[in-house]
């Protein structure tokens, strides 16, 4: 099926001129800007789309190494692979980044802040990532203050597989298969496995903390005709992670025998109608996350269950000429319970409309959304963006967006809860200039510079009630949550990709992020001011690729009072691949070549020099 806005005229016998290693039609398409499929270059918002070939070239299961190929991304991790992993966009809080997988929102509604742990999502069977780095609650509703990360798993015909082995007895594998018919539909299944002995999560610890996860994905589509289809997708993932804790009598991070078991079940089903002037998609989706923390004897120390169910409608209508209308409505039910909380549930309904125009090099959108939450009431969000082709291949783009994040069920209803909480809110501004496309054909050059700013208010934080028994601390002897923080993040992003020669590809990303707590004037914790990624890839032979990636991050502070410093670091990765035969590839890499000793969260260790080798097969 073809979205009318993306259709291109082509004679029946014409063939696409595709010469880049990283070029597929899907890589120019995004859903993050409007909620329906659109050309990323037509949006005034800052969006990076990373396709399957690039994900495979980066190698490995660690999703954060792929995300760092988008500017403005900062990552912190509490230990080795599988440990809690926070992704921040342009200085946002980690829980202010909305994560979506195969059209399902992934937030763990039982988590205290209601965010998503990116350590539970591996890159093994992903075919695309979209990273939107600005507030966009107009389209996405709650949680989209810092931005949106949309991931899609592989769904294609044929049989594919990969396997990798490396440092600390790390083993990963992926198998996917599917049957596809352009007139009938698609049926596919993929499975992934990851296991590692890991490192000690605690700095200076001696006991390795391993991680193991397996996941299954299923995908089915049936085409009734060239306009109407039904679909269903489901994913189940189960992981076991060794974690370190704060044992008595010192209560500092140290080796323990604690483990965390996580089970995630997500799914969606619905129908799509795609005609010349009207596109409609209706779906039901759900996400269920269960976590069990166990001590060394296997006894439960903490458990949580969170679930969300969502009904949604998204559409695009092109009534005449260059005008279009994006619209949608969603109703979400969420519930949670923990070992210490009997549990609560709530509901939020939202609807939006966004008008647009595509005319003579101008692409512009203006929209609004209304959400009603059963606990805190109504929230209204506005957004607008525009892109204008000022000269061939040169685009001036700008956007303004509002975001909000509803208080989590834990923040509202737990023993530390506060039913008077208001939603967190934000307003973001972008202004940028871009040249070319990130498709990177033989002669392509892509460059972009973007100025950004985001002001946030009513941010929710934990408030200590030590020694206080009045006001907000009534019946809250250990503390509670309150809207106490106001923050600001502003800066500049720069990105350049080029092929100076047919067999050479170069890339450079840089972000300067100045973030501060507007109440104290101090910088926000774990937000480095400078972050850059440099990439060079060379093909000495058509079948051989050699590459180097350099990630440089400046210092930051681990706490809000800037007393615990996290030193800056630079990580070099060398990687390569050899296409042995058609459909057969050998690959390998060395991460942290310089054996850098660094931390992204105080007290938590990171891996040293690590080598991996693997193979891929496609039939």
Secondary structure, DSSP 8 states (H G I E B T S, - for coil): ---GGG-----TT-------TT--GGGGEESTTTSS-EEGGG-SS-EEEEEHHHHHHH-SS-HHHHHTTSTTEEEEESSSTTS-EEEEETT--GGGEEEEETTEE---TTSTT----GGG--STTEEEEEEE-S--HHHH-TTTTSEEEEEEE---SEEEEEEEEEGGGEEEEEEEEEEEETTTEEEEEEEEEEEEEEE-SBTT--S-EEEEEEEEEEEEEEESSSSEEEEEEEEEEEEEEEEEE--TTTTSSEEEEEEEEEEEEEEEEEEEEE-SSEEEEEEEEEEEEEEEEE-TTS-EEEEEEEEEEEEEEEEEE--STTEEEEEEEEEEEEEEEESS---EEEEEEEEEEEEEEEETTEEEEEEEEEEEETTTEEEEEEEEEEEEEEETTEEEEEEEEEEEE---HHHHHSTT--TT---EEEEEEEEEEEES-TT--TT-EEEEEEEEEEEEEEEEEEE--TT--SGGGTT-TT-EEEEEEEEEEEEEEEEEEEEEETTEEEEEEEEEEEEEETTT----TT--SEEEEEEEEEEEETTEEEEEEEEEE--EESSTTS-SEE--EEEEEEEEEEEEETTEEEEEEEESTT-----SSTTB----SEEEEEEEEE-
